Amino acid sequence: MSAQVTPLARRTWLPEVSAVALIAIATILGFSRFDSTIYNNYVRLADAFLHGHVWIRWPGDFIDALPRDGKYYVIEGPVPALLILPAVAVFGRAANQTAFACVAAGLAVASGWYIARKLGASSSAAALFSAFLLFGTDLLWCAAYGAVWFTAHVVAMLFALLAVGELLGARRPWMIALLLVLAAGSRFTLAPALLPLLGYAFWKLPPAQRPAQIAGVAVVLACAGALFVAYNYARWGVPNDIGYVTWYHQDPIGLPDGSPFRIEYFPYEFEAFFLSFPSAVSHYPWLIPRYDAVALEFTSPALVLAFFARGERGFLVTMWAATMLVALPSFTYYANGGTQFGMRHALDFIPFMFPLMVLGSRRVSWISTGVLCGLSIAVGLWGFWYWRTFYDQFLVHKLPALYM
């Protein structure tokens, strides 16, 4: 059985995907209330780029930035700042980073629709899976709040889903490399996905086409590497990115030396990902989620469908390998994501579990698929409501919180 069940003609999928994107963007913008986050590091970085430097105008310690020689530098990947450049060119530092995140999230949902349809899902099934992607994961929550850490996830998820879509479509290795480089330029944890996705793409490629595609991938990676080194020299004076490590050394919950990735952090992360459940109380609102983590099986039970996936072995191995490689850094990192609903770090690897979910739904009843996706959507909407009602002050006001 092939992973790509239904080849969609461009005239078929383009109107569908466009409509889904517009509906999703409008929906997410509505949930966001068109708020503009104060944690707008990407707007500040884009403004710096437009003025010919990489240091930002630092307004205070609520903006994550590292000092060097009296100037402050953003430690997060620069790709979202590059994408928001046109808005900043027009509106300056008043540009709405949250609105940008909402647009990116809407495009991610449309990419999920495309993936589901390419894998043979009907329009109604694709709608259900797209709704899961938006409401049944942290995608809506991250986009509607739009802070720097959340926007990074949204943009990385968009490019990761586009890479999966390319793998199911034209399957051009150079394009897959470019999309994953852009994803990694938002969240560095996406970089390991290059290995399995490019491996599968080259494996499926006719031998005669491989030399040209190898050259294309080499050009993409060489350009990305050169820009990466140049950006690091401009910020830190060294070729590698020392931002997160330096941050870890000065973070009160970090350590003064060594790597922020340690096996000793695994139990802490495992507890956050799988054992952090809301508390039941005898009064309104009767169920209280933790504001620093909520277990995946509570927020996104439909992910279990991925374990039922059957299809072309190479594609399944590729998606599971990408899932595990991308998840590994988050399971050994010193911080679990801080103030959040759910576990936002899961957004890094969910793009590779998503096609497995679609394939897995074929081996269970439509009722079971609907119930699992429906539960995920309901919990996501409840979590968003709870945050708006009770926890908004953690992100609307300048309160200290643990982020990465």
Secondary structure, 3 states (H helix, E strand, C coil): CCCCCCCCCHHHHHHHHHHHHHHHHHHHHHHHCCCCCCCCHHHHHHHHHHCCCCCECCCCCCCCCEEECCEEECCCCCHHHHHCHHHHHHHHHHCCHHHHHHHHHHHHHHHHHHHHHHCCCCHHHHHHHHHHHHHCCCHHHHHHHCCHHHHHHHHHHHHHHHHHHHHHCCCCHHHHHHHHHHHHCCCHHHHHHHHHHHHHHHHHCCHHHHHHHHHHHHHHHHHHHHHHHHHHHHHHCCCCCCHHHHHHHHCCCCCCCCCCECHHHHHHHHHHHHCCCCEECCCCCCEECCCCCCCHHHHCHHHHHHHHCCCCHHHHHHHHHHHHHHHHHHHCECCCCCCCCCCHHHHHCHHHHHHHHHHHHHHCCHHHHHHHHHHHHHHHHHHHHHHHHHHCHHHHCCCCCCCC
